[in-house]
Amino acid sequence: MTRYVCLAVLLAVCVPGLFAAEDFYEQQLRAGKTDFFANQFVRAGDELRIAAFGFLDRPVLLEEALVRLIVVRQTLGQTNEMKKTIDRFLSIEQRFPKTYAAVNVEPQVRSAFEQLLSSSVPRATLLSIPALASVANYEVRKIAQLPEAQRIPAYEAGARRDPANVEWPLAIAREFATKNNQDEVIRWGTRALEIDSGNRDARALVAHAHVSRHECAQAMPFMTAADRKQHPELSADAFVCLVQAARYSEAQPLAADIPDALKRRTDVQRASEVLAKNMEKVAPRPAAAPASTVSTADLLDLTHNLVHEGKFEDAYRRLHTAVDADPGSRPLRLALLEAAVLSKEWKTAVAQVAKVSPLAAGEEIYMFYSSVALYENGQKDEARPLMERARNRMAPSPMVNYYVKTILGEAD
C-alpha cells in the first residue's frame, strides 16, 4: 500500500510540475513571436533564448526558437551572438537531419533567416546538410521571382560575383532554354560544365540544345543511360539521334522510355516512322554472344567520370583504344584531346587538334586544351588565338590561370 501511495504522490506533484515547465517554455516561445512582430526585439530575444533552453529534447521547437532568435539578434546588430546561434542551429540540424523542414515560421521570418544563412555559412556546408541544400542557392531562387526582363542580367551579375558557383550559369541556361535560344543555352550550359563537369542538369540542357540544332554528334556524349535516367526527356532526343544515324537496333529499346507527352513531338513521330520501316527490312537474327565493347556514349560517360576523379591515364588509355577503333568519331577525339592534355601526352594531344578543328562557340574548353597542347609542343603562335577565344569562358583554376597567363604573356 505504501508503494502505491508514494506513486500517487509522485504523479500528483512531479508530473504536473513537468507539464507546467513545458508550458512555460512554450509560453516563452509564443511571447517571443508576439514581441518580435511588435518590434520589442530586446524582450523577444530574452524570451526566445529562454525558450530554446527548454526545448533540448524537442528538436523541432528548439530549431524554431533558434531561427527566430537568429533573426532577432541580426536585427539588434548582435553579430557575434548571431553567429554563435547559427552554429548551434547547424549542430542541431546535423544531429537531427531534416528537422528544419518541419519548422513552422512565417514566410518573412524564414526568408530573413535563409538570407542570413546563405551569407554567413559556406556554400559547401549548406550543400552537405540535406534540409539546407536549397538555402545554398537562396540568391538564385530570389532572382527567379523577378520579372522576366530582369532575371538574366541579375543572374549574370551573380556569375561575375561568384564564378565558381555552378547555379548561376545553370540558371542562365534555363532562362535561354525557355526562349529557344540554343546558342546561349550551349554557351552557358558549357560554362556550368566547366565548373561541375558531372552536372546532369547542365548536360541535359546542352544535349537538347544540340539536338534542336540538328547536331546529334555533339549531343550524344551528353545522353548516356545515367543522363537519361535522371532526365527521361533525353530519351526522346537520343531516340531521334540514333534513328538519324541509322542505329535502329539501339533506338528501338529507347522508344518505350520516351515520356508520353514527348511522343507527339514532330521529330519523334518522324523518327518512329523511319524506325518502323527499317525494322521491317531487318531479318531476325540468332542471338549473338554478349558484346565485349561498350557504346561510344557509355565509354564517354565512363571516361568523363574517370577524368572527374583524377584518373587521367586510365581515361587516356581507354579513349586512345577507342579512337583507334573508330577514328572518325569527333566526340571520341575531343575526349581524347582532354585526357591527353591532362596526362601530358602532348604528341597525341596535338594530333587531335587538327582532327577536331575548327572548334565552334560552345567548345571553348576544347579550345583551351588545344591551346595548351600546341604550346607544350612548341607551337606558341598557333596556341595564342585559341587561348584568346577560350579565356573568358573558362572557370578559374590553378591550371587555367597558369596557362592563360603563360600563353598570353600576361605578368602577375
QUIDASUL-V63887 format. One record per helix or strand of 3 or more residues. SS is the DSSP state (hx for helix, st for strand). FROM is the first residue (numbers start at 1). TO is the last residue. Records with the same first field share a line. If there is no record, write none. Layout:
# QUIDASUL-V63887
SS=FROM-TO, FROM-TO
This chain:
# QUIDASUL-V63887
hx=2-37, 41-54, 59-75, 79-95, 100-102, 107-120, 123-127, 130-143, 148-161, 166-178, 182-195, 200-212, 216-222, 225-230, 234-244, 248-257, 260-262, 266-281, 296-308, 312-325, 330-342, 346-356, 364-376, 380-393, 398-408
